[in-house]
């Protein structure tokens, strides 16, 4: 169980400013249901177009995501857009008397939704950045280089694990961890170490049954469980028969509406990539 502050619990159980705004001046949306978190934030300016008169949010996510979004709307109501644009994820976490480090990505999501909404008002565009100028680093969670750099600078991050906690980048397949390390080294002024050579892998289909189970467990530990744990979930391996892997979701994932997406888009995909076999089929048991 996460160690939440009283303010986080209050905003989670009694979220402020939930809903939609008719004819909003600015709208920002970040995240995706397949990634486990999604947030839409909209604001309306006063008659003089000087200050934020109303702000609402809708989110699909954990307690930290709801609390961070609720707190952010309280913080920026009454601010000018210039003032609101200076609010960081660290400010949101401070307003809530802190968040578990593994949940800091929720405060980052709020900051990014606000940035997107302000950009939408000022430019009429729904895009916050030009993708050609902002490389996509983590394809699993759609995290761009500028988001990682911003999180590093604002929060003084020094490790890949911290970057994952704050942005989710690297929390699924882990293939982008080398790129994250390079970004960290550049920001910290260090030379990036040479990546070790990948060991040879025995084809999954050729493994005996016991070793198939061990291989799947290892892949789940490395490629799947870290991502599920970010939102309070887990997965249990029940059996491996041929290329069919039977699992059961635990924790928050057990009753999640996006469980089928998680099964096909995360678990099955990552097992196939990690074990090098496109024929692996994942089945879930309630």
C-alpha positions in Angstrom: 0.0 0.0 0.0 1.3 3.4 -0.9 2.0 5.9 1.9 -0.3 8.7 0.9 -0.6 12.1 2.7 -3.9 13.2 4.2 -4.2 15.8 1.4 -3.8 13.1 -1.3 -6.5 11.0 0.3 -8.8 14.0 0.6 -8.4 15.0 -3.0 -8.8 11.3 -4.1 -12.0 10.8 -2.0 -13.4 14.3 -2.6 -11.9 15.5 -6.0 -12.6 19.1 -6.9 -13.5 20.5 -10.3 -14.4 17.2 -12.0 -16.3 17.4 -15.3 -16.4 19.3 -18.5 -16.7 23.0 -19.5 -19.0 24.2 -22.3 -17.0 26.1 -25.0 -13.7 26.0 -23.1 -10.9 28.4 -24.1 -8.2 25.8 -23.8 -8.2 22.0 -23.7 -5.3 19.6 -23.1 -5.2 15.8 -23.1 -2.3 13.5 -22.2 -1.8 9.8 -21.6 -3.8 6.9 -23.0 -6.0 4.2 -21.5 -3.7 1.5 -22.8 -0.9 3.0 -20.7 -3.0 3.0 -17.6 -3.4 6.8 -17.2 -5.3 9.5 -19.2 -6.1 13.1 -18.3 -8.2 15.8 -20.0 -8.0 19.3 -18.6 -10.1 22.3 -19.8 -10.2 25.9 -18.7 -12.3 29.0 -19.3 -11.0 32.5 -18.9 -12.8 35.5 -17.4 -14.5 38.1 -19.6 -11.3 40.1 -19.9 -9.4 37.0 -20.9 -6.9 37.7 -18.1 -7.4 35.0 -15.6 -8.6 31.4 -15.4 -12.2 31.7 -14.2 -13.0 28.0 -14.3 -11.1 24.7 -14.8 -12.4 21.1 -15.0 -10.7 17.7 -15.4 -11.5 14.1 -16.3 -9.1 11.4 -15.6 -8.7 7.6 -15.8 -6.0 6.6 -13.4 -5.0 5.8 -9.8 -5.5 7.7 -6.6 -2.4 9.8 -7.3 -3.6 10.8 -10.8 -7.0 11.9 -9.4 -5.5 13.8 -6.5 -2.8 15.5 -8.6 -5.4 16.6 -11.2 -7.8 17.9 -8.5 -5.0 19.8 -6.7 -3.8 21.3 -9.9 -7.3 22.7 -10.7 -7.4 24.4 -7.3 -4.0 25.8 -7.7 -4.4 27.5 -11.1 -8.0 28.8 -10.7 -7.6 32.6 -10.6 -4.1 32.6 -12.1 -3.1 34.3 -15.4 -1.9 32.0 -18.1 1.6 33.2 -17.6 1.4 32.3 -13.9 -0.2 29.0 -14.6 2.4 28.1 -17.2 5.1 28.3 -14.4 3.4 25.6 -12.3 5.5 22.5 -12.2 4.9 18.9 -11.2 7.1 19.6 -8.1 4.6 22.4 -7.2 1.7 19.9 -7.5 3.4 17.3 -5.3 4.3 20.0 -2.7 0.7 21.2 -2.6 -0.3 17.6 -1.8 2.4 17.3 1.0 4.3 14.9 -1.3 3.7 11.8 -3.4 5.4 8.4 -3.4 8.3 8.6 -5.8 6.8 5.8 -7.9 3.7 8.0 -8.4 5.4 11.2 -9.4 4.5 10.6 -13.0 0.9 11.5 -12.1 2.0 15.0 -11.1 4.0 15.2 -14.4 0.8 14.2 -16.3 -1.1 17.1 -14.7 1.7 19.6 -15.6 1.7 18.3 -19.2 -2.1 18.5 -19.6 -1.9 22.1 -18.4 0.9 23.0 -20.9 -1.2 21.4 -23.7 -4.3 23.3 -22.7 -2.4 26.6 -22.6 -0.8 25.8 -26.0 -4.2 25.0 -27.4 -5.6 28.4 -26.3 -2.6 30.4 -27.6 -2.1 28.6 -30.9 -5.3 26.8 -31.6 -3.3 23.6 -32.1 -3.7 20.4 -30.1 0.0 19.5 -30.4 2.4 20.7 -27.7 5.6 20.0 -29.7 6.8 19.3 -33.2 7.6 15.6 -33.2 10.4 16.0 -35.7 12.2 18.2 -33.2 11.3 16.1 -30.2 12.3 12.4 -30.6 10.1 9.7 -29.2 12.1 7.9 -26.6 9.6 5.5 -25.0 7.2 3.9 -27.5 5.4 1.9 -24.8 4.2 5.1 -23.0 4.7 7.7 -25.7 7.2 9.7 -23.8 9.3 12.2 -25.7 12.8 13.5 -25.0 11.7 17.0 -24.0 9.4 15.4 -21.3 12.3 13.4 -19.9 14.7 16.4 -19.9 12.1 18.6 -18.2 11.5 16.0 -15.5 15.3 15.7 -14.9 15.8 19.4 -14.6 12.7 20.2 -12.5 13.1 17.3 -10.1 16.9 17.0 -10.2 16.8 13.3 -11.2 20.0 11.3 -11.4 19.0 7.7 -12.1 17.0 5.8 -14.8 14.7 4.4 -12.1 13.8 7.9 -11.0 13.1 8.9 -14.6 10.7 5.9 -14.9 9.0 6.9 -11.7 8.4 10.5 -12.9 7.6 9.8 -16.6 6.9 6.1 -16.9 9.5 5.9 -19.7 11.3 2.6 -19.4 8.6 1.0 -17.3 7.4 -1.6 -19.8 9.8 -3.3 -22.2 12.8 -1.4 -21.0 14.4 -1.1 -24.4 14.6 2.7 -24.0 16.6 2.6 -20.8 19.8 3.0 -22.8 18.5 6.2 -24.4 17.3 7.4 -21.0 20.8 6.8 -19.6 22.3 8.8 -22.5 19.9 11.7 -21.8 20.7 11.6 -18.1 24.4 11.5 -18.8 24.1 14.5 -21.2 22.1 16.5 -18.6 24.5 15.6 -15.8 27.6 16.1 -17.9 28.8 12.5 -17.9 30.0 10.3 -20.7 27.6 7.4 -21.4 29.0 4.0 -20.6 29.3 1.4 -23.4 26.3 -0.9 -23.5 27.0 -4.6 -22.8 26.6 -7.1 -25.5 23.3 -9.0 -25.4 23.7 -12.7 -24.6 22.6 -15.4 -27.0 19.0 -16.6 -26.4 17.8 -20.2 -26.8 14.6 -20.2 -28.9 11.5 -20.4 -26.6 10.0 -23.3 -28.6 13.1 -25.4 -27.9 13.0 -25.0 -24.2 11.8 -27.9 -21.9 8.6 -27.2 -20.0 10.3 -26.3 -16.7 12.6 -23.8 -18.4 9.7 -22.3 -20.3 8.1 -21.4 -17.0 11.4 -19.9 -15.7 11.8 -17.9 -18.9 8.3 -16.6 -18.8 8.6 -15.7 -15.1 11.9 -13.8 -15.8 10.3 -11.9 -18.7 7.3 -11.0 -16.6 9.6 -9.7 -13.8 11.6 -7.6 -16.2 9.2 -6.5 -18.9 5.7 -6.5 -17.4 5.5 -6.3 -13.6 7.3 -2.9 -13.3 4.7 -1.3 -15.6 1.8 -2.9 -13.7 3.2 -1.9 -10.3 3.2 1.7 -11.3 -0.6 1.6 -11.0 -0.9 -0.9 -8.1 -1.3 -4.0 -10.2 0.5 -7.3 -10.6 0.3 -10.6 -12.6 0.6 -14.2 -11.5 1.8 -17.0 -13.8 -0.5 -20.0 -13.6 0.8 -22.4 -16.3 2.7 -22.7 -19.6 1.5 -25.3 -22.1 3.4 -25.3 -25.4 3.2 -21.7 -26.4 0.1 -20.8 -24.4 0.8 -18.8 -21.3 -2.0 -18.6 -18.7 -1.9 -15.7 -16.2 -4.1 -14.0 -13.6 -4.1 -10.3 -13.0 -3.8 -9.1 -9.3 -4.3 -5.9 -7.4 -5.8 -3.0 -9.3 -5.4 -4.8 -12.6 -7.8 -7.6 -11.5 -10.9 -5.6 -12.1 -9.6 -3.0 -14.5 -11.7 -2.2 -17.5 -8.6 -2.1 -19.6 -7.5 -5.6 -18.7 -8.0 -7.0 -22.2 -5.8 -4.2 -23.6 -3.2 -4.9 -20.9 -3.3 -8.6 -21.8 -2.9 -8.2 -25.5 -1.1 -4.8 -25.8 1.4 -5.3 -22.9 1.7 -8.8 -21.5 1.5 -10.8 -24.8 3.5 -8.2 -26.8 6.3 -8.0 -24.2 6.5 -11.8 -23.8 6.8 -12.2 -27.5 9.5 -9.6 -27.8 11.5 -10.8 -24.7 11.3 -14.5 -25.7 11.6 -14.0 -29.4 8.6 -16.0 -30.4 5.6 -14.4 -32.2 3.5 -17.5 -31.6 3.2 -17.0 -27.8 -0.5 -16.7 -26.8 -1.5 -15.2 -23.4 -4.8 -16.3 -21.8 -6.1 -14.8 -18.5 -8.1 -16.5 -15.8 -10.4 -14.6 -13.4 
